Amino acid sequence: MSFNIKIKKIWWAVKLFFAKFYYGNPSKKLKIVGVTGTNGKTTTVTLLYQVALALGYKAGLISTVEILNNGEKIDLQKRKIPGTTPDSVSLTKLFSEMAKAGCEYVFMEVSSHAMDQNRVAGVKFTGGIFTNLTEDHLDYHKDFADYFLAKRKFFDMLPKNVFALSNDDDEKGEAIVAGTKASVYFYSLSSTEPTCHAYEKEGFCGHILKMDFSGLEIGVGKNIVKSKLLGKFNAYNLMAVWGACKLLGFDMEKVKKAIENVKPPTGRFDYYIAKDGVMAVVDYAHTPDALLKILTAVREIVPEGKKLISVFGCGGDRDPFKRPKMGKIGAELSDIAIFTSDNPRSEDPKKIIDMMQTDLSEEDKNKIKIISDRREAIKESVKIAQAGDIILCAGKGHEDYQEIKGVKIHFNDIEEFGKLLEKAK
């Protein structure tokens, strides 16, 4: 470790010590549940927050999309709070404000960067949830093993008197909690109840009873959990929510009713059907696994004889190894795939798109269009879509900017579709 890094760590430790002294170590006054994993963090914490409010609890939310103090939105730009998980001093202040507002629970995302940089040092968690682990952030972590260890560090820090809830269907579901002192539970999802892995351990098993355009129905024991959310990946998010609510001691009959009315966070499977019968879906999926899951979920609801048109790109100055994978996934699962820009940052968009085409077959190449300007790519998708077709615009979700050559320019996928498609009443 370099001298400068040591000095920075000592400085942050000193700042955190005084912040805790000043604010009275507020995390001890709250029941804090942290969620980590590659995909599903934002949706899981948001759903838990919505359920807690529906049950009459005061709660806080700390997510990539927004920070809410019992319904009051915190201005992230004014506070200068970047990223998924705020720094330890900002967290201490947020916890203090939430405790003063009467919050009993806080649901927060815990990123691999946060663990590597000790941003949640000293936070007293009531529980931790693992969603899944796939390739991401390899521009920051030296390799996938290092990325995994950063995630596992969260569970390693949990004490004996809390819970660790892990996705047993994920390849790393057991390894991620192998070293924790917390009480370990698993959740699992299967098409048929008897094969659910979680029943073999301490945990929660669900099986999908229904999955279509109207939403999901999941069997969990003797319960049938209904939701308006779409797709198998959301079934996993709901299983994590169900398990966490049970472990928190919530009234599960009330939880079941609350889940019927939960909504996804902004930019996570946001969709509407236009007046001309075209459906537009906007999602934050920006990793190979997330893109695969969202395209699979959308493919399941495309009407017979209709097209799935995708619009997506890959970020600049970020892990370049996922670009060919995402290009291949998008081309294979779409009827028409439009490769475009997604925050090219300092890189040439053409170079990024060229890398996305590396592993394409001739058949794949015949299904793609190249339009580096994202606004024009969205326009083209609307132009070629017909009634019953579904357009998936992936990668940016809630983001309201494009970062090009170091400059952030206002741009929002949802706004762009709003201008081009007249929403059905």
Steps between C-alpha positions, in 0.01 A plus 500: 500500500643840400567775755233726344233229525592440866468873574159514327374202702622653827339834408165336424521298823552823696211673320274201566595496870402865542185456287384215723584702810311804365193308377494245784571184293149503347518160324449339842159668519385346170439157353711513185482238225773509235464343156798408284544319168547588135136538399180556693637714784298812416176313439534291817565793735226705334244223538596444865461873563157506335383197699620649830310823432189305399516316833503832686869518587713809451796411281796632303631399156854535368526390137665580168181672382408701809537553873174536692448588864151365574365637173709817490745505210861597576661729240805296397656776288466757775651258751765393246430131567618296198482129429295211634620505862590837659827544690505414871469859622205576267339172610533593867329834435222330300443243774480782755236682295301180449510418870382853586212457253390195696616238251521149640641334186750597230546299180821573313716380214853389584728508195831322450667841478349587839645186658840549341508861621358427848200729449278295732762469773335507841144467368288275723303281257195296594536284192664457161365367171690358202324514162746356244850538364594544135774685317506873570734778616810320375635842407531557878559151641805322365301185414176314574651335810584841643146620422357197684722557803386863522137381510576225752667752729151636577383165639831438675445818705149404618483397870324201657170663589390593144387315187672431168254411222655362181378392156557125504447474124803719428834330446653709780196484729663270757859622469400864560375417852750224582700715743222699666417486872140599421210254492490377139179451300445433131229575247446302183268494203389203297231409252385226737497523878663166592825581316562831679849487653418729792277234656811286555644779716362781712310719263219598271391321186279639229368364173347702219133427449440766237720739305356715222436860399262550794768413756615215723348243732745313722423211731691529829398220735124531539503861379434631150688825458370722220678797344467732202875474443611314187761235430683220678774733625233691690374171643846465658483856633160423652634183663779704662241750623272224632786333690629827647151604615455164673839530671417854611187369668247678279137387482521283187129527415546876484824455306316287243243776447769769482693309233194511273544878474878547490652683204849468351744789549534753219684351203456138610263341251321833457246452223191636336285408204467773241177593329611325181547171689880514526643419844815677617712358784786692662740312728837560666643163384864572421674166560487181291295317763257789554452542124441126461239502779312807380493383136380155613228660713385722213518214250256306721232766453549587131175405318530227241604636162625830647855636531734569790713803411791578732702822536815481711871572522796459735664765717833654413800482736345193661551124477557440126475119530123508542444683169518195267284303745231767512505543124454125453219476758315798354525381142396142578198584716366792296325499166672832431786631716614861472853547632550852631684712759468473877720756674804464269692735733849554356480214248399509135144359477589328171780307670263381774237390248766322292592295810133416553502332154809285561320169564203543269414233245386595150143434610547735798645771278193492279284585803689808621504869415781736598393849612752654740280801584270367775218745425501400133514132598186540712329686215585215262358241740170689516498547123526128425274378785145396421197426720578215739879536470706564813798736512754440777737789564765374742802635683409836647169455680460784750804695378423843357825567317743382237868539583697583185865610505482594868182705465162393639217595265136468609347188349228270629375189318155525656466865389608412147233232465248738653565748219466237228221275625158624602414313816175306502243616756 
